[in-house]
Amino acid sequence: MEERRPEILDRPVPLDQGDELNRQRITVRRRLPGRRLDKYLHGRYPRMSRTLLQRLIKQGAVTVNHKPTKPSYEPDSGDIIDLVIPPAEPWDVVPEEIPLNIIYEDDCILVLNKPTGIICHPSRAGQTGTLANGLAYYAESLAHGEDPFRPGIVHRLDKNTTGVMVVAKTDEAHWRISMQFEKRTTQKIYLGIVEGQPQLDGDVIDQPLAAHPRIKDRYCVPGLQQRSDLHKQAVTRYRVVERFRGFASVELSPKTGRTHQLRVHMSHIGHPMFGDTQYGGHPFSEYDLTGSGSTEPLIAHQSLHARRLGFIHPIHEKPVEFEAPLPENILRLLDLLRQHRQL
């Protein structure tokens, strides 16, 4: 049988021989059919994005059997992979004194209750007013992660979604928890108020998501005419907690972590989040619900709260679970619904 050899790059980029580079060597124990080199390395180094690994491979910073190769090469049993990991990119998030509601903290993680109206991290240099700015001010150390604008951020919540978030203070904690999110072994429970009453007391919504074909920063369940290669699997389990006239509170458990997943899925089945005008919801006022009182919207954004988060502690390796109490605006909304919209 002809020996399989890596494809040689035409013009490999010379490697910097500086002492600051982290050099790793892997001996492949067995072949994994269909597993590309970039995917294989991402499994071994989950903190490094596939985009970064592909760039390193193309630059010649990754060799197989001492020869440059391509990201598509499939490692074989006995292959020796040498990898040069560059120093982590320095992050320069401006520290800013922003109040943080800390639920739990130890040497490697920090768990907080995210408030409404704040985004998780900057999208450009010098941006302030984000959760990451407050973390940079508060914490003595934060994990670098894959993005210099996301120090410590393991997962995100939408700007107006409140609730429990975990932040990594060390790189080891970051990649260990990130792997749990990637493998979908974390337990995430949300509480949402939706319009209308779901027909079933509980169900699973298994519908793919894709970027909206016409509206920027929106997502949708794609139609048959949209390219299937751009679809991403998305699965949500929901359970009705309380029913009211015209509304319901639901417990939501996402099995995948797509952007806007819960909001799009509930809107797709005809029950958008209370106040979520981006996905078909309406900004109801106290007057709308009770016939008296203020005409100002009770909640002018999605009524969604990340209530509980469970995972394996990255260092102690024991199950942990954290809960964030409901915010005042959702508590008030529930109180009004119980008083004036009982079935």
N, C-alpha and C positions, 0 to 999 in steps of 0.2 A: 504494500500500500504506500502511495506517495506521501512523504512527510509534509504535514501542514506547517507553513512558515508565515510569519507576519508579513503584511504588505509593507514595503519600504517607502517612506516618504521621499518625495523628490528633493526637497530642500529643508532638511531638519534645522531648526534654530539651535545654535550652540547654547549649551547650558552654562549658567553662571556657576563657578566653582566656589563661591563664597561660603564661609563657615556658617553663615546665618541660616542656610537652607536646611530643611529637614528631609533627610533621605531615608526612604523606606524600601524594603525588599520583601516581596511576597512570592512564595513557591506554591503554585496552584496544585492542589491535591487531586482534584478530579475535574473532568470536563463537564460543563453545564451546557448542553445543547441549546443553541438559540440565545445564549447570554452574551451580549456584546461586552467589549472591554470597558466602555464607559459605564454601563450598568453594573458590571461586576465590581468595579472600583467604588461606585456610589454605595453599593451594599457594604463594602469594607470601610468606607469613610463617609458615612451618611451626613456628616456636618458640611461636606464639600458638595456643592451643587453639581449636577451633571453638566451644566454649561461650563463651569470652571474646569471640570475634569476633561471635557472635550477640547477645551482650549489648550490645556497642558499637554494632552496627547499630540495635538497638531503641532505644538511648539517643540516637540521632542523631549519634553520633561518626563515622559513616560516611555520606557523601553520594554520590549519583550525579548528575552534571550539576548539582551544587549543590543537590540536593533530597534530603531523607531518604527512605529506602526500606525494604524488608523483606529478611530473610535469603534468601527464596525467589526474589528477583529474579535474572534471568539476564542478566549483563552482555553488551552488544552492542558491535560494532566502533565505535570512536570515543567510547565512553563515557569520561567523566572521573570517576575515583573519588578522593575526598578522604578520608583516614583520619587520625584523631587517635589516636595510640598513647599510652596513659597510662604514667607511670613504672612501672618494674618494682616489684612488691610487695616490700617488704623481707622478708628471711627471718631468722628468729630461732631458729636451731637451736643449742642449748646446746653449746659446744665441750667435748669430753670426751677425756681422754687414753686412747684405745683403740688397742692395737697394730694396725698395718696392715702387711700383707705386700705391699710395693710391687714390682711386676715391672718397670715402666718409668715414666718421668716426663720431660716436657719443659715448655715454657712454656704449652701449651694443653690437654694431656691428661695423665691419670694412669691407669695400668693396675695393678690389684691382684688378688691371689688371695684371694677372700672365704672366711673360715672358716665352719664350721658353727655353728648356734645363734645367729645374729645377723641381725636384719632390716635392710633397706637404709636405711630412713628413718623418722622419726617420723610418726605419724598425728594427733598433737595437739600443741599448744604445751606446751613444758616437758618433753616425753618425752626420756629419755636411753637410753644403751645401744645405739644404732643405729650403723650404718656412717656415716651422715651426721654424727652427733655427732663421731665420730673424724676424719672428713674436715675438719670445721669447725675442729678443733683443729690438725690437721696442715698444711693448705694455707693459703697466704697469700691466695689468691683462688679462688673457685669460681663457675661459671655460675649464674645465677639460675633459668633454666629457666621452667617454667610453674607450679610449685608451690613456695610458700615453705618447705615442709617437705622439699623434695628438692633442695637446692643441689648442683649438679654431677652429680646422678644422671641418666644417660641411659637406662639399662635396669636391670631388677631381676632378682635371683635369689631363689628361695624361701628362707625362713629357714634351712632345713637343707640347702640345695643349696650346694655349695662351688664355687670355681673363678674363672675369669678374668672381670673386669668392667672396663669403661672408664668413666672419670669425666671430665667436661669442666671445665676451669678457666676458660674464657672463654665468653661467650654465643655468639660466632660458632662456636666448636668444638661447642657443644651443639647448635645447630640443624643444622649440617652433618652431624654423626654421627646425630642423630635422624632426618634425612631418609633416611639409608642404612638404618636399621632399618625405617622406614616403607615404603620401596620394596623391602625384602627383598633388598638387595644385600650384606648382611654375610654372612660365613661363620661359622657357629656349630657346633661339634662338642662333644658331651657323651659321657661314658662312664658307663654304668649297669650295675648287676648286677640281673638279673631272675630271678624264679622260673620254673622250667620251661624248656623248650627250644623256641624258635620253630621252627615247621615249616620255614620258608624261611630261607636264609642271609641274605636281605635283601629288603626290600619297602618300599612307600610306604603309609602310613596316611593316607587322605584322609577324615576324618570331622569334621563340625562339632562345636563345643563350646558349651555353655550352662551357666548357673548351675544347680546342682542344685535341683529344684523343692521339696525338703523340708529339706535339710540346709544350714545356713549355711556359707559359706566353702568349699563344695565345688563341683566342676564335673563335668560328665558329657557323654557323647555322647547328645544328646537323642533321646527316642522320638518316634514319629509323633504322639503326642497333645500334645506341647509346641509352643508357638507358634513358627513358623518365623522370624518377624521378630526373635526374640531369639537365633537361632543365629549363630555366628561361624565362618567357614571356618577350618579348622586342618589343616595338612599336616605330617607327620613322615616322614622317611626313616630307616630303621634298617638296620644291618648287624651280623650276629653276629661277634664277635671270637674268643671262646673258648666251648666247650661243656663242661659238667660234668654229673655226675649230679644232676639236679634243678634246675640253675641254668645261667645263661649270662651272659657279659659282652657288652654290645652298644654299638655306636657309634651315636649318635643325632644327626640333623641336622634341627632344626626349620626349616621353610620359612616358618612364621608364628610369631608370638610371643605366643600366648595363655597366660593364667595356668594353671599346672599342666598345660600341654599334653602334655609327654612322659609324665608320670605317668599321666594319664587315658588317653592313647592306648595305652600298653603294657598297662595294666590292661584296657582294652577288648578287646584281642586275647588276653587270658587269661594275660598275663605281667607281673603287677605288680612294682614295684621291691622288691628285698630290703629288708625293714624298714618299708615304707610302709603302715602300718596304716590310714591314711586312705583308701587306694584298693585295699584287698584284699591287701596284703602282710603278711608275718608277721615278728616279731622273733626270728629264729633265734639260738641261742647256739652257743658253741664245742662244747658237749656234743651239740647237735642235729646238727652237721655231722660230728663226729669220733667220738662215743661216749665222750668223756672231756673233762675240763676244766670250765671255768666254765659255769654255767647262766644267767648274765646275758646279755642280748641283746648280740650283737656290734655291731650298729648299730640303734638304736631309732628310726630315721627313714629316709626314702628314701635309697638308695645311688646318688646321682646327683652327677656332677661336671662342671662346664663346663670342658672341657679346652683348647679352642682357640677364638680369636676373631680373625677377619680383617676388615679394612675399609680404606677409603681414608682416609689421614691428612687431617684437616680443613683443615690449612694447607699442608703439603708436597704434598698431592694425589698421594701415591704409596701403593701397597698396603703394608699392614703386617699382621703376624700375631703373636699373642702366645699363649703356652701356659702353663698352670698345672699343676704336678706333682700327681699324685694324693695325697690326704690319707692319713695313716697308717692310719686305720681301714679304708679301702677296700683299701689295699695289703695289710694283714693278712688281710682277708677273701679276697682273691684268692690269697694264699699258702696259706691253709687249704684252699681249694677245689682248688688244684693238687695239694696233698699228699694230700688225703683223698677228693676227689670226681672224680678223673680218669676219663674214659670208658674 
